[in-house]
Amino acid sequence: MERRLTAILCADVFGYSRLMGENEEAALSTLSSYRKLIDSLIEQHHGRFVNSAGDSVLAEFASVVNAVQCAVDIQTTLKAENANLPPERRMEFRIGVNLGDVMVEREQIYGDGVNVAPRLQSLAQQGGTCTSGIVREHLGNRLALGYNDLGQQSVKKIAESRAGISGCCQRLEWRQPAGRKELLAEIRTARRVLYSRLAIIAATIVLVQHLSLRPPLHRVPTENLIRHDAQAV
């Protein structure tokens, strides 16, 4: 049986049962629309769609970089689509990305490398992505992305000897770095704060200099005042 090292992306809908219970037709319509977007993005990033069951999607990539970038683009695209829907109808996906050795049989892939991906996906927050530590190591600094290291997470039912990850995986939450507009806004805010502080400092210096340059008050001796009062009497 053929074996290969591949990056596996697994995605599913957060709260899919609730969405179906509230409005089946609307949920299926949204899922169908979002699946088309996801399938298109997988293809754009040189991935291969493997299979789908219900609301879940499994895909593989020859490149870790392409897999992670695809996950980020999926979440970014779906976030924009959800903005057009009322909150109760929004459909958010969770995505897990792993790198592992898999067995290939026709169009399907098997093995612990595949099994870890849905575990990672279940650890992701709605609208978020989790990757294993090995994905982070292989990715390095190839993508301009930030991540939050949330520590070691248990992965159940994964044999240590076969998984090669000591029964655990490192949870990473991927997020896009601040955009140009956000950075410019932060810079403008910092400048306003700086200018206001400089203005206060300058005003204080001017006030101190003004007070230090004022001529001293002329003091009249006390005995002169007493003499003047006596003459007036």
C-alpha positions as CSV (number, residue, x, y, z in Angstrom):
1,M,0.0,0.0,0.0
2,E,1.3,3.5,-0.9
3,R,2.4,5.7,1.9
4,R,3.2,9.4,1.9
5,L,3.8,12.4,4.1
6,T,1.0,14.9,3.6
7,A,-0.7,17.9,5.3
8,I,-4.3,17.2,6.3
9,L,-7.0,19.8,6.7
10,C,-10.2,18.9,8.4
11,A,-13.1,21.3,8.8
12,D,-16.7,21.1,10.3
13,V,-19.5,23.4,11.2
14,F,-19.7,24.6,14.8
15,G,-23.2,24.1,16.2
16,Y,-24.5,22.5,13.0
17,S,-27.2,20.5,14.9
18,R,-28.6,23.7,16.3
19,L,-28.7,25.4,12.9
20,M,-30.5,22.4,11.4
21,G,-32.9,22.2,14.3
22,E,-33.9,25.9,13.9
23,N,-34.2,26.0,10.1
24,E,-33.2,23.0,8.0
25,E,-33.7,24.6,4.6
26,A,-31.7,27.7,5.5
27,A,-28.9,25.7,7.1
28,L,-28.6,23.4,4.0
29,S,-28.6,26.3,1.7
30,T,-25.8,28.1,3.6
31,L,-23.8,24.9,3.9
32,S,-24.0,24.2,0.2
33,S,-23.0,27.8,-0.6
34,Y,-20.0,27.7,1.8
35,R,-18.9,24.3,0.6
36,K,-18.5,25.6,-2.9
37,L,-16.3,28.4,-1.5
38,I,-14.3,26.0,0.5
39,D,-13.8,23.5,-2.4
40,S,-12.7,26.4,-4.6
41,L,-10.2,27.6,-2.1
42,I,-8.8,24.1,-1.6
43,E,-8.2,23.9,-5.4
44,Q,-6.7,27.4,-5.5
45,H,-4.1,26.3,-2.9
46,H,-3.2,23.2,-4.8
47,G,-5.0,20.9,-2.4
48,R,-7.0,17.7,-3.0
49,F,-10.6,17.2,-1.7
50,V,-10.6,13.7,-0.1
51,N,-14.2,13.3,1.2
52,S,-17.1,14.9,3.0
53,A,-19.6,13.6,5.5
54,G,-22.5,15.8,6.5
55,D,-21.0,19.2,7.5
56,S,-17.3,18.0,7.6
57,V,-14.6,18.3,4.9
58,L,-11.3,16.5,4.6
59,A,-8.6,17.6,2.2
60,E,-4.9,17.0,1.7
61,F,-2.0,19.2,0.6
62,A,1.5,18.4,-0.5
63,S,2.7,21.6,1.2
64,V,2.1,22.6,4.8
65,V,2.3,26.3,3.8
66,N,-0.5,25.8,1.3
67,A,-2.6,23.9,3.8
68,V,-2.3,26.6,6.5
69,Q,-2.8,29.5,4.1
70,C,-5.9,27.7,2.7
71,A,-7.3,27.4,6.3
72,V,-6.8,31.1,6.9
73,D,-8.3,32.1,3.6
74,I,-11.3,29.9,4.3
75,Q,-12.0,31.5,7.6
76,T,-11.5,35.0,6.2
77,T,-13.8,34.4,3.3
78,L,-16.6,32.8,5.5
79,K,-16.3,35.6,8.0
80,A,-17.1,38.1,5.2
81,E,-20.0,35.9,4.0
82,N,-21.4,35.6,7.6
83,A,-21.5,39.4,7.9
84,N,-24.4,39.4,5.4
85,L,-26.5,37.0,7.5
86,P,-28.4,37.5,10.8
87,P,-26.5,36.3,13.8
88,E,-28.7,33.2,14.4
89,R,-28.1,32.0,10.8
90,R,-24.3,32.5,10.6
91,M,-22.4,29.3,10.0
92,E,-18.9,29.2,11.4
93,F,-16.4,26.4,10.7
94,R,-13.6,25.0,12.9
95,I,-10.5,23.8,11.1
96,G,-7.6,21.5,12.1
97,V,-4.4,21.1,10.2
98,N,-1.9,18.3,10.8
99,L,1.2,16.9,9.0
100,G,1.6,13.1,9.1
101,D,2.4,9.9,7.3
102,V,-0.8,8.4,5.7
103,M,-1.7,5.3,3.8
104,V,-3.3,5.8,0.4
105,E,-6.0,3.5,-1.1
106,R,-7.4,4.8,-4.3
107,E,-8.8,8.3,-3.5
108,Q,-8.9,7.8,0.3
109,I,-6.2,8.4,3.0
110,Y,-5.9,6.6,6.3
111,G,-3.7,6.5,9.4
112,D,-3.1,8.4,12.6
113,G,-1.8,11.4,10.6
114,V,-5.4,11.7,9.4
115,N,-7.0,10.9,12.7
116,V,-5.2,13.7,14.5
117,A,-6.7,16.4,12.2
118,P,-10.3,16.1,13.4
119,R,-9.0,16.1,17.0
120,L,-7.3,19.4,16.3
121,Q,-10.4,20.7,14.6
122,S,-12.5,19.9,17.7
123,L,-10.0,22.0,19.8
124,A,-10.4,25.0,17.6
125,Q,-12.8,27.8,18.5
126,Q,-15.6,28.7,16.1
127,G,-14.2,30.5,13.2
128,G,-10.7,29.5,14.2
129,T,-8.0,27.1,13.2
130,C,-5.7,24.7,15.2
131,T,-2.6,23.0,14.0
132,S,-0.3,20.5,15.5
133,G,3.2,21.4,16.7
134,I,4.8,19.7,13.8
135,V,2.9,21.9,11.4
136,R,4.2,25.0,13.2
137,E,7.8,23.7,13.1
138,H,7.6,23.0,9.3
139,L,5.9,26.3,8.6
140,G,8.5,28.4,10.3
141,N,8.3,32.0,9.2
142,R,7.1,31.4,5.7
143,L,3.7,33.1,6.3
144,A,3.1,36.5,7.7
145,L,0.7,35.1,10.4
146,G,0.6,35.4,14.1
147,Y,-0.4,32.5,16.4
148,N,-1.3,31.9,20.0
149,D,0.4,28.9,21.6
150,L,-2.2,27.4,23.9
151,G,0.0,24.7,25.2
152,Q,-0.2,20.9,25.0
153,Q,-3.6,19.3,24.5
154,S,-4.4,15.6,25.0
155,V,-5.3,13.6,21.9
156,K,-7.3,10.6,22.8
157,K,-7.1,7.2,21.1
158,I,-3.9,8.0,19.3
159,A,-1.2,5.4,19.8
160,E,2.1,7.0,20.9
161,S,4.3,4.5,18.9
162,R,2.4,5.2,15.7
163,A,1.4,8.8,16.0
164,G,4.9,9.9,16.9
165,I,3.6,12.9,18.8
166,S,3.7,11.5,22.4
167,G,-0.1,11.2,22.5
168,C,-0.3,15.0,22.6
169,C,-0.5,17.9,20.1
170,Q,0.3,21.5,20.4
171,R,-2.7,23.8,20.0
172,L,-2.1,26.8,17.9
173,E,-4.8,29.4,17.1
174,W,-4.0,31.2,13.8
175,R,-5.0,34.8,13.2
176,Q,-4.3,37.3,10.5
177,P,-1.9,40.1,11.6
178,A,-3.3,43.6,11.9
179,G,-4.1,45.1,8.6
180,R,-2.7,48.3,7.2
181,K,-5.8,50.4,8.3
182,E,-5.6,49.1,11.8
183,L,-1.9,49.8,12.1
184,L,-2.3,53.3,10.7
185,A,-5.1,53.9,13.2
186,E,-2.9,52.7,16.1
187,I,-0.1,55.0,14.9
188,R,-2.4,58.0,14.7
189,T,-3.7,57.3,18.2
190,A,-0.2,57.0,19.6
191,R,0.8,60.3,17.9
192,R,-2.2,62.1,19.4
193,V,-1.3,60.9,22.9
194,L,2.3,61.8,22.4
195,Y,1.5,65.3,21.1
196,S,-0.9,66.0,24.0
197,R,1.8,65.0,26.5
198,L,4.4,67.1,24.8
199,A,1.9,70.1,24.9
200,I,1.4,69.7,28.6
201,I,5.2,69.5,29.2
202,A,5.8,72.6,27.1
203,A,3.1,74.5,28.9
204,T,4.6,73.6,32.2
205,I,8.0,74.8,31.2
206,V,6.7,78.1,29.9
207,L,4.8,78.6,33.2
208,V,7.8,77.9,35.3
209,Q,10.0,80.2,33.2
210,H,7.4,83.0,33.4
211,L,7.2,82.7,37.2
212,S,11.0,82.7,37.5
213,L,11.4,85.9,35.4
214,R,8.8,88.0,37.3
215,P,10.4,90.9,39.3
216,P,10.4,90.5,43.1
217,L,7.6,92.4,44.9
218,H,8.7,95.7,46.6
219,R,8.3,95.4,50.3
220,V,7.8,98.5,52.4
221,P,9.6,98.4,55.8
222,T,7.2,98.0,58.7
223,E,8.5,101.1,60.5
224,N,7.7,103.3,57.6
225,L,4.1,102.1,57.7
226,I,3.9,102.9,61.4
227,R,5.4,106.3,61.0
228,H,2.9,107.1,58.2
229,D,0.0,106.1,60.3
230,A,1.2,108.2,63.2
231,Q,1.4,111.3,61.0
232,A,-2.1,110.8,59.8
233,V,-3.4,110.9,63.3
